[in-house]
Amino acid sequence: MAGFRQGQCARAFGLTLLFATLFAAPVAAASAPGTHEGVASCGGSTCHGRLAPTGKTVRQNELITWQDTTSAAGTHSQAWQVLTRSRAQAIAQRLGLGRAENAKDCLGCHSEPAAARGSKFQISDGVGCEACHGGAGGWLVSHYAVNATHADNVKNGMTAMEDPRARANVCLDCHFGSARAGQFVTHKMMAAGHPRVSFELDLYSALQRHYDFDADYVKRKSLASGIKFWAVGQALAVERQLSLYGDGVHTNEGAFPQFYFFDCQSCHRRISDDPNAALTAEANPGRPLPPGTPPFNDENMIMLSAVAHVAAPGEGASFDAAAKAFHTAMAQSHDASAAAAQLAGAARSLANAMANHAFSRAESFAALDAVLSGAASRYTDYQGGAQAVMAADTLLNSLVAQGHVNRASAESLRPQINQLYAEVRDTSAWHPAEFRDAIRQLAGAVERLK
């Protein structure tokens, strides 16, 4: 996150003879549609296993990027290996799960869920190619044919990851949760040591990127802007959050609500009997809640509201009304499922609106201003603040990528963005008033870019 994102050639690092032998092997015939053939099936030297990005159509060194342990791009390849380390083992022991690398509660996200597996599939590959691109049984052989088209591949089972809605739903399965086994991080897991889950579609996609946005890519797949990926990601995160909360399965954990859905710092605050101690909780203008009520985590709701009022004002107003009704229902009733369903539907509608919207230069700036200024009063809690910093980074980068802002001018704001990242680095050192001052100062600097 330290600099504006640019395509980088991933380095061939620490390759063994075994790796070279394995990934130079010819591609075997594919299995039935939906079968996950395994990472090795993608790694021939004429496919995606080259040591350098020298391919004519695609880089062809995608496997090297995926396994690069020196960058965020290699995170997915390490997902299963993480389970063998001390932190994961300690979490699993506290939860009584046995060995973490064998626990179904862990493997749903730390490996590649696949009902049908080919001969080269290995669980130790972690989150491999097909976790995102779809089981290759139906398209592995045909997708590199001379006359193959991307539309044919999608028809045969490849996931259209260039579609923000398709990508968001794939990523959210693990980076927020799903109804499938092993793809939901409970409050109990976090209490045992699992890190808090947070997600921003465009930023995370950029950190994992293994392809070039060149003319060929645009011709085959078209190209959505970063702000569109961000906006759709925010909308579908809200939709996923509310759908899971309202399904009746994930709502409670024993006698208590499932606190995974709530804002962590609303409860995890210092408690003092000193009569002169200052209150650390702040009222939030977007949530009509009485003091002491644990607030539902609204980090994505705040972002979605900000961009909706720019790109779809009518739907944005309806979304805000549904959000306030949901928060009210949470404070007044044991069953807020109807309000949750209404808000989820509003978010789903906004996801479709954002996916079909062409953001102009003025709208991109307006969305950024809405995040930095318009929504600033709502940054009373850590999680909303952290989401706002990622949004600022993403939207500035999108303006640069679309040619709306000179890269050097945007880079001049990097110290301020880095300072905001520092403000949200430590959850226990969160100072909302200072954060709001800092983000408003960034808004002033962005104004000068126009």
C-alpha positions in Angstrom: 0.0 0.0 0.0 3.1 2.2 0.2 2.9 3.5 -3.3 0.5 4.0 -6.1 0.0 0.6 -7.8 1.8 -0.2 -10.9 2.3 -3.5 -12.8 5.4 -5.3 -11.8 7.2 -8.2 -13.2 7.2 -10.8 -10.5 10.6 -12.3 -9.7 11.5 -15.9 -10.1 12.6 -16.6 -6.6 13.9 -19.7 -4.9 12.7 -22.1 -7.6 13.6 -25.7 -7.1 14.4 -28.4 -9.6 11.2 -30.1 -8.6 9.2 -26.9 -9.5 10.9 -26.6 -12.9 10.2 -30.2 -13.7 6.6 -30.1 -12.6 5.6 -26.9 -14.4 7.3 -27.7 -17.6 5.1 -30.8 -18.0 2.6 -31.0 -20.8 -1.0 -30.2 -20.0 -3.1 -33.3 -19.4 -6.6 -33.8 -20.8 -9.2 -32.1 -18.7 -11.9 -33.9 -16.6 -15.6 -33.2 -16.3 -16.8 -29.6 -16.2 -16.4 -28.0 -12.7 -13.5 -30.3 -11.8 -10.6 -28.5 -10.1 -7.5 -29.8 -12.0 -5.0 -28.2 -9.7 -2.3 -25.5 -10.0 0.1 -27.9 -11.8 -2.3 -28.1 -14.7 -1.8 -24.4 -15.4 2.0 -24.4 -15.2 3.4 -25.6 -18.5 6.1 -23.4 -19.9 3.9 -22.7 -22.9 1.0 -21.8 -20.5 1.5 -19.8 -17.2 4.7 -21.2 -15.9 7.4 -19.2 -17.6 10.1 -17.5 -15.6 9.6 -14.1 -17.2 6.5 -12.2 -18.6 7.3 -12.8 -22.2 3.9 -14.1 -23.5 2.3 -12.4 -26.5 -1.3 -12.4 -25.2 -0.9 -12.9 -21.4 2.3 -12.6 -19.3 2.6 -16.4 -19.0 4.5 -16.1 -15.8 1.4 -16.0 -13.6 2.5 -19.0 -11.5 5.6 -17.2 -10.5 3.6 -14.2 -9.4 1.2 -16.4 -7.5 3.9 -18.1 -5.5 6.0 -15.0 -4.8 6.4 -15.0 -1.1 8.1 -11.5 -1.2 4.9 -9.7 -2.1 1.2 -9.6 -1.4 0.7 -11.3 -4.7 1.9 -14.5 -3.2 -0.5 -14.6 -0.3 -3.0 -17.0 -1.8 -0.3 -19.6 -2.5 0.6 -19.5 1.2 -2.9 -19.9 2.5 -2.6 -23.5 3.5 1.0 -23.2 4.7 -0.2 -20.6 7.2 -2.3 -23.3 8.9 0.8 -25.2 9.7 2.4 -22.3 11.6 2.3 -21.6 15.4 -0.4 -18.9 15.3 -2.9 -21.1 13.4 -2.1 -24.1 15.5 -2.7 -22.2 18.7 -6.1 -20.9 17.4 -7.1 -24.4 16.4 -6.0 -25.8 19.8 -8.1 -23.2 21.7 -11.1 -24.1 19.6 -10.6 -27.8 19.9 -10.3 -28.3 16.2 -7.2 -30.6 16.1 -4.6 -29.8 13.6 -5.4 -26.5 11.8 -4.3 -27.8 8.4 -6.9 -30.6 8.7 -9.8 -28.6 10.2 -12.8 -28.1 8.0 -13.5 -24.8 9.7 -10.2 -23.6 8.3 -9.9 -25.3 5.0 -12.9 -23.6 3.4 -10.8 -20.5 2.9 -7.2 -21.6 3.5 -7.5 -24.1 0.7 -9.4 -24.4 -2.5 -13.0 -25.7 -2.0 -13.5 -28.3 -4.7 -16.1 -31.0 -4.8 -14.4 -32.7 -7.8 -10.6 -32.8 -7.9 -8.3 -33.8 -10.8 -5.1 -35.9 -10.5 -2.9 -32.8 -10.0 -5.0 -31.1 -7.3 -3.1 -30.6 -4.0 -4.6 -29.1 -0.9 -1.2 -27.8 0.0 -1.4 -25.4 -3.0 -3.6 -23.2 -0.9 -5.9 -20.9 -2.8 -4.9 -21.8 -6.3 -5.9 -20.5 -9.8 -9.3 -22.2 -9.9 -10.4 -20.9 -6.6 -10.9 -17.6 -8.4 -11.1 -18.6 -12.1 -13.5 -21.6 -11.6 -12.9 -25.3 -11.9 -11.1 -25.8 -15.2 -12.5 -29.2 -16.1 -14.7 -27.7 -18.8 -12.3 -25.1 -20.2 -8.7 -26.1 -19.4 -8.0 -27.6 -22.8 -10.2 -25.4 -24.9 -9.2 -22.0 -23.5 -5.8 -21.9 -25.3 -7.2 -23.1 -28.7 -6.4 -20.8 -31.6 -9.9 -19.5 -32.1 -11.0 -19.6 -28.4 -12.7 -16.6 -27.0 -13.2 -15.4 -23.5 -16.9 -15.7 -23.9 -16.5 -19.4 -24.8 -14.4 -19.9 -21.7 -17.0 -18.4 -19.5 -19.7 -20.5 -21.1 -17.6 -23.5 -20.3 -17.3 -22.6 -16.6 -14.5 -20.0 -16.3 -15.5 -17.2 -13.9 -15.7 -13.8 -15.5 -13.4 -12.1 -13.1 -13.4 -8.9 -15.2 -17.0 -8.4 -14.1 -16.9 -6.5 -10.8 -20.0 -8.4 -9.5 -18.6 -11.8 -10.3 -15.2 -10.9 -8.8 -16.7 -9.4 -5.7 -18.9 -12.5 -5.0 -15.9 -14.8 -5.4 -13.6 -12.8 -3.1 -16.3 -12.2 -0.5 -16.7 -15.9 0.0 -13.5 -15.9 2.1 -12.8 -12.2 2.6 -16.2 -11.7 4.3 -17.9 -15.1 4.5 -20.5 -17.3 2.8 -23.1 -19.9 3.8 -20.8 -22.7 2.7 -19.0 -24.9 5.3 -15.7 -23.4 6.5 -16.2 -20.0 5.0 -17.3 -18.0 8.0 -15.1 -16.5 10.7 -17.1 -16.4 13.9 -16.5 -14.2 16.9 -15.4 -17.3 18.7 -12.6 -17.7 16.2 -11.5 -14.1 16.5 -11.5 -14.5 20.3 -9.2 -17.5 19.8 -6.8 -15.3 17.8 -8.0 -15.1 14.2 -7.4 -11.7 12.7 -10.4 -9.4 12.1 -11.7 -9.6 8.5 -11.8 -6.6 6.3 -12.0 -6.2 2.5 -11.9 -3.6 -0.3 -12.3 -5.2 -3.7 -10.2 -2.9 -5.9 -7.3 -2.5 -3.5 -7.0 -6.2 -2.8 -7.3 -7.0 -6.5 -4.5 -4.6 -7.3 -2.3 -6.3 -4.7 -2.9 -9.7 -6.3 -2.7 -8.6 -9.9 -0.9 -10.9 -12.3 -2.0 -9.4 -15.7 -1.6 -6.3 -17.8 -4.4 -3.9 -18.7 -3.2 -3.7 -22.3 -5.1 -3.4 -25.6 -5.5 -7.1 -25.9 -7.0 -7.4 -22.4 -9.5 -4.6 -23.2 -10.4 -6.3 -26.5 -11.0 -9.7 -24.9 -12.6 -8.7 -21.6 -13.3 -4.9 -21.6 -12.0 -2.8 -18.7 -13.9 -1.5 -15.7 -12.5 1.4 -13.8 -11.1 1.1 -10.3 -13.9 3.3 -8.9 -16.5 0.9 -10.4 -14.8 -2.1 -8.8 -14.6 -0.2 -5.5 -18.3 0.8 -5.6 -19.6 -2.6 -6.6 -17.4 -4.3 -4.0 -18.8 -2.0 -1.3 -22.4 -2.7 -2.4 -22.0 -6.5 -2.5 -20.1 -6.5 0.8 -23.2 -4.9 2.4 -25.5 -7.3 0.6 -23.4 -10.3 1.7 -23.2 -9.0 5.3 -27.0 -8.5 5.6 -27.9 -11.7 3.8 -25.8 -13.8 6.2 -27.0 -12.0 9.2 -30.6 -12.4 8.2 -30.4 -16.1 7.2 -31.2 -17.3 10.8 -28.1 -19.6 10.7 -25.4 -17.0 11.3 -27.4 -14.6 13.5 -26.6 -16.0 16.9 -23.7 -17.8 18.6 -25.3 -19.6 21.6 -27.2 -17.2 23.9 -25.6 -14.1 22.3 -25.8 -12.4 18.9 -23.0 -13.4 16.4 -20.7 -10.5 17.3 -18.7 -11.0 14.1 -21.2 -8.6 12.5 -20.8 -5.9 15.0 -18.2 -3.1 15.3 -15.4 -4.6 17.4 -14.3 -1.4 19.1 -17.8 -0.6 20.3 -17.3 -3.2 23.0 -13.5 -3.6 23.1 -12.9 -0.3 24.9 -11.2 0.7 28.1 -13.5 0.5 31.2 -12.8 2.9 34.1 -14.5 3.7 37.4 -12.8 7.1 37.5 -15.7 9.7 37.5 -13.4 12.0 35.5 -12.7 9.5 32.8 -13.6 10.7 29.3 -16.1 8.6 27.3 -14.4 7.0 24.4 -17.7 6.1 22.5 -19.1 8.7 20.2 -22.6 9.1 18.8 -22.7 8.4 15.0 -25.1 10.5 12.9 -25.8 7.6 10.6 -27.0 5.3 13.4 -30.0 6.1 15.5 -28.8 4.0 18.5 -29.1 4.7 22.2 -25.8 4.7 24.3 -24.6 1.2 25.1 -26.1 -0.5 22.1 -23.5 -2.5 20.1 -23.6 -1.0 16.6 -23.7 -3.2 13.6 -20.5 -2.8 11.6 -21.3 -0.2 9.0 -17.9 0.4 7.4 -19.2 -0.7 3.9 -22.5 1.0 4.4 -20.8 4.4 4.9 -18.7 3.9 1.7 -21.7 2.8 -0.3 -23.9 5.7 0.8 -21.1 8.1 -0.2 -20.8 6.9 -3.7 -24.5 6.2 -4.2 -25.3 9.9 -3.6 -23.0 10.7 -6.5 -23.9 8.0 -9.0 -27.5 7.1 -8.1 -28.9 9.8 -5.8 -32.4 8.4 -5.7 -31.3 4.9 -4.8 -28.8 6.4 -2.4 -31.6 8.1 -0.5 -33.6 4.9 -0.3 -30.5 3.0 0.9 -29.9 5.5 3.7 -33.5 5.2 4.8 -33.2 1.4 4.8 -29.9 1.6 6.7 -31.4 3.8 9.4 -34.5 1.5 9.6 -32.1 -1.5 10.1 -30.1 0.2 12.9 -33.4 1.1 14.6 -34.7 -2.4 14.3 -31.4 -3.8 15.7 -31.9 -1.5 18.8 -35.5 -2.3 19.3 -36.1 -5.9 18.4 -34.7 -9.4 18.8 -35.6 -10.1 15.1 -34.3 -7.5 12.6 -34.4 -10.0 9.7 -37.0 -8.1 7.7 -35.1 -4.8 8.0 -31.9 -6.7 7.1 -33.5 -8.2 4.0 -34.7 -4.8 2.9 -31.3 -3.2 3.3 -29.6 -6.2 1.5 -32.0 -5.7 -1.4 -31.2 -2.0 -1.6 -27.4 -2.8 -1.6 -28.0 -5.4 -4.4 -29.8 -2.9 -6.5 -27.0 -0.4 -6.0 -24.4 -3.0 -7.0 -26.2 -3.4 -10.3 -26.5 0.3 -10.8 -22.8 0.8 -10.1 -21.8 -2.0 -12.4 -23.7 -0.3 -15.3 -22.5 3.2 -14.5 -19.8 5.0 -16.4 -18.0 7.2 -13.8 -17.0 10.6 -15.3 -14.0 12.6 -14.0 -16.4 14.9 -12.1 -18.2 12.0 -10.5 -14.9 10.3 -9.5 -13.8 13.5 -7.7 -17.2 13.8 -6.2 -17.1 10.3 -4.8 -13.7 10.9 -3.3 -14.9 14.2 -1.8 -17.9 12.4 -0.4 -15.6 9.9 1.3 -13.2 12.5 2.6 -15.6 15.3 3.6 -19.2 14.3 3.3 -18.9 11.2 5.4 -16.3 12.4 7.8 -18.7 12.9 10.7 -19.5 9.2 10.5 -15.9 8.1 11.2 -16.5 7.6 14.9 -15.3 4.0 14.9 -12.1 2.4 13.8 -13.5 0.1 11.1 -15.2 2.9 9.3 -12.0 4.9 9.4 -9.9 2.1 8.1 -12.3 1.6 5.2 -12.1 5.3 4.4 -8.3 5.2 4.1 -8.4 2.3 1.6 -11.1 4.2 -0.3 -9.0 7.3 -0.6 -6.1 5.3 -1.9 -8.2 3.4 -4.4 -10.1 6.4 -5.7 -7.0 8.5 -6.2 -5.4 5.6 -8.0 -8.5 5.3 -10.2 -8.3 9.0 -11.1 -4.6 8.5 -12.1 -5.4 5.3 -14.1 -8.1 7.1 -16.1 -5.9 10.0 -17.0 -7.9 12.4 -14.9 -5.0 13.3 -12.6 -1.3 13.5 -13.2 0.6 10.8 -11.4 3.2 13.1 -10.0 0.5 15.3 -8.6 -1.3 12.4 -7.0 2.0 11.1 -5.6 2.5 14.4 -3.8 -0.4 13.3 -1.5 1.2 10.1 -0.6 2.7 11.4 2.7 -0.9 12.3 3.9 -2.3 9.0 2.8 0.5 7.2 4.6 -0.2 9.2 7.7 -3.9 8.1 7.5 -2.7 4.5 7.2 -0.6 5.1 10.3 -3.7 6.4 12.1 -5.5 3.1 11.6 -2.6 0.7 12.0 -3.3 0.0 15.7 -6.9 -0.6 16.7 -6.2 0.3 20.3 -4.6 3.6 19.4 -7.6 4.9 17.5 -8.3 8.6 17.9 -11.4 9.5 15.9 -11.2 13.3 16.2 -7.6 13.3 15.1 -8.4 11.0 12.2 -11.3 13.2 11.1 -9.0 16.2 11.1 -6.4 14.4 9.0 -8.9 13.1 6.5 -10.4 16.6 6.0 -6.9 18.0 5.4 -6.5 15.4 2.7 -9.8 16.5 1.2 -8.4 20.0 0.9 -5.3 18.8 -0.8 -7.4 16.7 -3.3 -9.5 19.8 -4.0 -6.3 21.4 -5.4 -5.9 18.5 -7.9 -9.1 19.5 -9.7 
